């Protein structure tokens, strides 16, 4: 091999080649055979790598100007905006504000929520109450408050125009006037009698006894379990054989069924379904009830069935299935009858337990007379509308005021058809049991405004004097309408009509005719 000489050293070509290959091109060589010195990298011209996301900046890379080394660093300010594309409505609009809509970022889990324009709900106006401003010349108005906010809506109350003021009858026996005042002694010998009972406590509730000869009907047994003894003491004066031929249980609220259950007394139950032999029990077809008193009522019904009671629902009666009837005659001559009316909610669901009420008409068709007495439990506005639509209702001698005289019942749609001559209200006048609004305590101002178009003859069982202290007294007391040649009225306290009582004068206003 050929050798080179320099300063006394000999180097082969192969050795020279290997030594030069490991040198960096930028090294500072001190002559060909000098010592290699490392250099400082010089990175220039960084190039963005286009790798930013919506959660982090991207990077940029540069190559050393003197070698092949590269450097990558964060590219400040390159983080992308979130991308919110598909917004989904959250279904949270109200009648006072738009709802919201939310989207998820297409690149990460971030979300964005914003107002959903034009999604505000319509107000919901359902419970219209008459303003009592109708005249003989024009319909009045009725107003409803939105179910979800304080907005109100007023519309014309169609069909509320007042009838012409009736002419006072020359004949005091005219059936359009106030019934003659009767006596307790006469009741036992009457053709039939209808008794609206006081219930012995501060709570509002229903209990009505109907008697025809030796046949007795009891409609409901409120208001609390301890009312059972009060009811029995009264019923025993007229039911002497211990048998109630018919019992009607209108709906599953405590103030209508608690007396059927009663309390325990020495191992026995004081409830009406335990104390009497019951022939036929007609009860509500539907309920949403899950209360303890409802469960105890069901136990009492089973007890009665075990003693031979026949139990039907109002639906079975209306359609006359399984041996049930829609009409039951109460006398041998078949002139006085109990008639189950059709209520839409026998066949349909409702959130308002009151609208499941069994509705019944007592009809007297003796001789040339035709007199009717209507009982609707606690049926509310919508239920009354269906009642009118689905039944051929006559004008009535007596109407048990709907739902204890609540502003939500005894509507113009019903009253304009039945045109009651007398109204009995089972309630504690002025009770704050359900509301602190004085106008809406039983019997409500709106109820009076509507009924006043047809009669002044409104009677109430009881008066609250101090609800918190549990103090009450009789208003009219036990109210008894009975027929003996003519319709008469006996009240255990007095037979003063509601509008003439001191309570009414201090708390209610009789509408101008």
SULHUUR-V334155 format. One record per residue. RES is the residue in one small letter. OMEGA is omega in radians with two decimals (* if undefined). Layout:
# SULHUUR-V334155
RES,OMEGA ; RES,OMEGA
This chain:
# SULHUUR-V334155
x,-3.12 ; x,-3.10 ; x,3.06 ; x,3.13 ; x,3.05 ; x,3.13 ; x,3.06 ; x,3.13 ; x,3.07 ; x,-3.11 ; x,3.11 ; x,3.12 ; x,-3.13 ; x,-3.13 ; x,3.11 ; x,-3.12 ; x,-3.12 ; x,-3.10 ; x,-3.11 ; x,-3.06 ; x,-3.13 ; x,3.14 ; x,3.01 ; x,-3.10 ; x,-3.12 ; x,-3.12 ; x,3.10 ; x,-3.11 ; x,3.05 ; x,-3.04 ; x,-3.09 ; x,-3.11 ; x,-3.14 ; x,-3.14 ; x,3.12 ; x,3.11 ; x,3.10 ; x,-3.11 ; x,3.04 ; x,-3.13 ; x,3.14 ; x,-3.08 ; x,3.13 ; x,3.06 ; x,3.06 ; x,-3.13 ; x,-3.12 ; x,-3.07 ; x,3.09 ; x,-3.10 ; x,3.10 ; x,3.02 ; x,3.12 ; x,3.09 ; x,-3.12 ; x,2.99 ; x,3.04 ; x,3.14 ; x,3.03 ; x,-3.01 ; x,3.06 ; x,3.10 ; x,3.10 ; x,-3.13 ; x,-3.10 ; x,3.13 ; x,-3.08 ; x,3.12 ; x,3.10 ; x,3.11 ; x,3.11 ; x,-3.12 ; x,3.12 ; x,3.10 ; x,-3.04 ; x,3.05 ; x,-3.10 ; x,3.14 ; x,-3.07 ; x,2.99 ; x,3.00 ; x,3.14 ; x,3.11 ; x,-2.98 ; x,-3.01 ; x,3.12 ; x,-3.13 ; x,-3.10 ; x,-3.09 ; x,3.09 ; x,-3.10 ; x,3.10 ; x,3.02 ; x,3.11 ; x,3.10 ; x,-3.13 ; x,3.03 ; x,3.04 ; x,3.14 ; x,3.04 ; x,-3.03 ; x,3.07 ; x,3.05 ; x,3.11 ; x,-3.14 ; x,-3.10 ; x,-3.13 ; x,-3.09 ; x,3.13 ; x,3.11 ; x,3.09 ; x,3.12 ; x,-3.11 ; x,3.10 ; x,3.09 ; x,-3.03 ; x,3.03 ; x,3.11 ; x,-3.12 ; x,-3.14 ; x,2.98 ; x,3.00 ; x,3.11 ; x,-3.13 ; x,-3.07 ; x,-3.03 ; x,3.12 ; x,3.13 ; x,-3.13 ; x,3.09 ; x,3.08 ; x,-3.07 ; x,3.10 ; x,3.07 ; x,3.07 ; x,-3.09 ; x,-3.05 ; x,3.05 ; x,3.06 ; x,3.13 ; x,3.02 ; x,-3.02 ; x,3.07 ; x,3.02 ; x,3.11 ; x,-3.13 ; x,-3.01 ; x,3.13 ; x,-3.06 ; x,3.13 ; x,3.10 ; x,-3.14 ; x,-3.12 ; x,3.14 ; x,3.07 ; x,3.11 ; x,-3.05 ; x,3.09 ; x,-3.09 ; x,3.14 ; x,-3.11 ; x,3.05 ; x,3.08 ; x,3.13 ; x,-3.08 ; x,3.08 ; x,3.13 ; x,-3.09 ; x,3.06 ; x,-3.11 ; x,-3.12 ; x,3.11 ; x,3.13 ; x,-3.08 ; x,3.12 ; x,-3.13 ; x,3.11 ; x,3.12 ; x,3.06 ; x,3.07 ; x,-3.13 ; x,3.13 ; x,3.11 ; x,-3.10 ; x,-3.11 ; x,-2.97 ; x,-3.08 ; x,-3.11 ; x,-3.10 ; x,3.05 ; x,3.05 ; x,-3.13 ; x,-3.13 ; x,-3.01 ; x,3.04 ; x,-2.91 ; x,2.84 ; x,-2.93 ; x,2.94 ; x,3.07 ; x,-3.04 ; x,-3.03 ; x,3.08 ; x,3.10 ; x,-3.10 ; x,2.89 ; x,-3.10 ; x,3.07 ; x,3.04 ; x,-3.11 ; x,3.04 ; x,-3.07 ; x,3.13 ; x,-3.13 ; x,3.12 ; x,3.05 ; x,3.03 ; x,3.11 ; x,3.13 ; x,3.11 ; x,3.05 ; x,-0.03 ; x,3.09 ; x,-3.12 ; x,-3.08 ; x,3.05 ; x,-3.05 ; x,-3.12 ; x,3.10 ; x,3.13 ; x,-3.10 ; x,3.13 ; x,-3.14 ; x,-3.07 ; x,-3.09 ; x,3.09 ; x,-3.06 ; x,3.10 ; x,-3.00 ; x,-3.10 ; x,3.12 ; x,-3.10 ; x,2.94 ; x,-3.05 ; x,3.13 ; x,2.98 ; x,3.08 ; x,3.09 ; x,-2.92 ; x,3.13 ; x,-2.85 ; x,3.11 ; x,-3.10 ; x,-3.05 ; x,3.06 ; x,-3.06 ; x,-3.02 ; x,-3.14 ; x,3.03 ; x,-3.09 ; x,-3.14 ; x,3.13 ; x,3.03 ; x,-3.12 ; x,3.12 ; x,3.12 ; x,3.09 ; x,-3.13 ; x,-3.12 ; x,-3.05 ; x,-3.10 ; x,-3.13 ; x,3.08 ; x,-2.99 ; x,-3.08 ; x,2.92 ; x,-3.08 ; x,3.10 ; x,-3.12 ; x,3.07 ; x,3.08 ; x,-3.06 ; x,-3.12 ; x,-3.11 ; x,-3.09 ; x,3.07 ; x,2.96 ; x,-2.97 ; x,3.03 ; x,-3.04 ; x,3.09 ; x,-3.12 ; x,3.08 ; x,3.13 ; x,3.10 ; x,3.07 ; x,3.14 ; x,3.09 ; x,3.13 ; x,3.10 ; x,3.13 ; x,3.09 ; x,3.14 ; x,3.12 ; x,3.13 ; x,3.11 ; x,3.03 ; x,3.13 ; x,3.02 ; x,-3.08 ; x,3.07 ; x,2.93 ; x,3.09 ; x,3.12 ; x,3.11 ; x,3.13 ; x,-3.08 ; x,-3.10 ; x,3.09 ; x,3.09 ; x,3.05 ; x,3.11 ; x,3.14 ; x,3.12 ; x,3.03 ; x,3.10 ; x,3.06 ; x,3.09 ; x,-3.05 ; x,-3.13 ; x,-3.11 ; x,-3.13 ; x,3.14 ; x,3.08 ; x,3.13 ; x,-3.03 ; x,3.00 ; x,-3.06 ; x,3.10 ; x,3.12 ; x,3.12 ; x,3.03 ; x,-3.13 ; x,-3.06 ; x,2.88 ; x,-3.04 ; x,-3.02 ; x,-3.14 ; x,3.05 ; x,3.07 ; x,-3.12 ; x,-3.09 ; x,-3.12 ; x,-3.08 ; x,3.01 ; x,-3.00 ; x,2.98 ; x,-3.12 ; x,-3.01 ; x,3.05 ; x,2.98 ; x,-3.04 ; x,3.12 ; x,3.13 ; x,3.14 ; x,3.13 ; x,-3.11 ; x,-3.13 ; x,3.04 ; x,-3.08 ; x,-3.06 ; x,-3.09 ; x,-2.96 ; x,3.12 ; x,-3.07 ; x,-3.14 ; x,3.12 ; x,-3.13 ; x,-3.08 ; x,-3.01 ; x,-3.08 ; x,3.11 ; x,3.10 ; x,3.11 ; x,3.11 ; x,-3.14 ; x,3.12 ; x,-3.07 ; x,-2.97 ; x,3.14 ; x,3.07 ; x,-3.02 ; x,3.09 ; x,2.93 ; x,-3.00 ; x,3.03 ; x,-3.00 ; x,3.08 ; x,3.00 ; x,-3.04 ; x,-3.07 ; x,3.04 ; x,3.02 ; x,-3.11 ; x,3.12 ; x,3.06 ; x,-3.09 ; x,-3.10 ; x,-3.08 ; x,-3.05 ; x,3.14 ; x,3.14 ; x,3.13 ; x,-3.05 ; x,-3.11 ; x,3.12 ; x,-3.03 ; x,3.09 ; x,-3.02 ; x,3.05 ; x,3.14 ; x,3.13 ; x,3.06 ; x,-3.10 ; x,3.08 ; x,-3.08 ; x,2.94 ; x,-3.05 ; x,3.08 ; x,-3.10 ; x,3.05 ; x,-3.14 ; x,-3.06 ; x,-3.09 ; x,3.04 ; x,3.13 ; x,-3.04 ; x,-3.12 ; x,-3.07 ; x,3.03 ; x,-3.10 ; x,-0.30 ; x,-2.98 ; x,3.10 ; x,3.14 ; x,3.08 ; x,-3.13 ; x,3.13 ; x,-3.08 ; x,-3.10 ; x,-3.06 ; x,3.11 ; x,-3.01 ; x,-3.12 ; x,2.96 ; x,-2.99 ; x,3.10 ; x,-3.10 ; x,-3.12 ; x,-3.05 ; x,-2.88 ; x,3.11 ; x,3.02 ; x,3.04 ; x,3.06 ; x,-3.04 ; x,-3.10 ; x,3.14 ; x,3.13 ; x,-3.08 ; x,-3.14 ; x,3.07 ; x,-3.14 ; x,2.91 ; x,2.96 ; x,-3.10 ; x,3.02 ; x,-3.05 ; x,-3.09 ; x,2.95 ; x,3.14 ; x,-3.10 ; x,3.07 ; x,-3.00 ; x,3.03 ; x,3.12 ; x,3.13 ; x,-3.10 ; x,3.01 ; x,3.06 ; x,-3.05 ; x,3.11 ; x,3.07 ; x,3.13 ; x,3.08 ; x,3.12 ; x,-3.00 ; x,-3.03 ; x,-3.14 ; x,-3.13 ; x,3.10 ; x,-3.14 ; x,-3.12 ; x,-3.10 ; x,-3.13 ; x,-2.97 ; x,-3.07 ; x,3.10 ; x,3.06 ; x,-3.07 ; x,3.10 ; x,3.13 ; x,*
